[in-house]
């Protein structure tokens, strides 16, 4: 028996109407989508930081080459 807790009250999903079950499915989809998007954002942010650091190191290396 799958239960859903809403406002600290438990409900049996099997007792839901089809419309209520569809609402739960939409809420689950939204939650899963949000989790995926947050993960993607974290990945992009990490790559941006890595590439910024690589560019910084590359430019600092170029400064050392130019001063010689």
C-alpha positions, 0 to 999 in steps of 0.5 A: 500500500503506497501512502502519500503524506500531505500537510502531515496527513497520510493518504492511501493512493489506491483510494484516490480517484483517477484524477487525483492519481494523475495529479500525483503523477504530475507532481512526481514528474515535476519533482523528478524534473527539478532534481534532474535540472538541478543536477545538470546545473551543478554539472555545468557550474563545475565545468565552468569553474574548471575551464575558468581555472584552466584559462587562468592558469594558461594566461598566467603561464603566458605572462611568465613566457612573455617576461622572459 
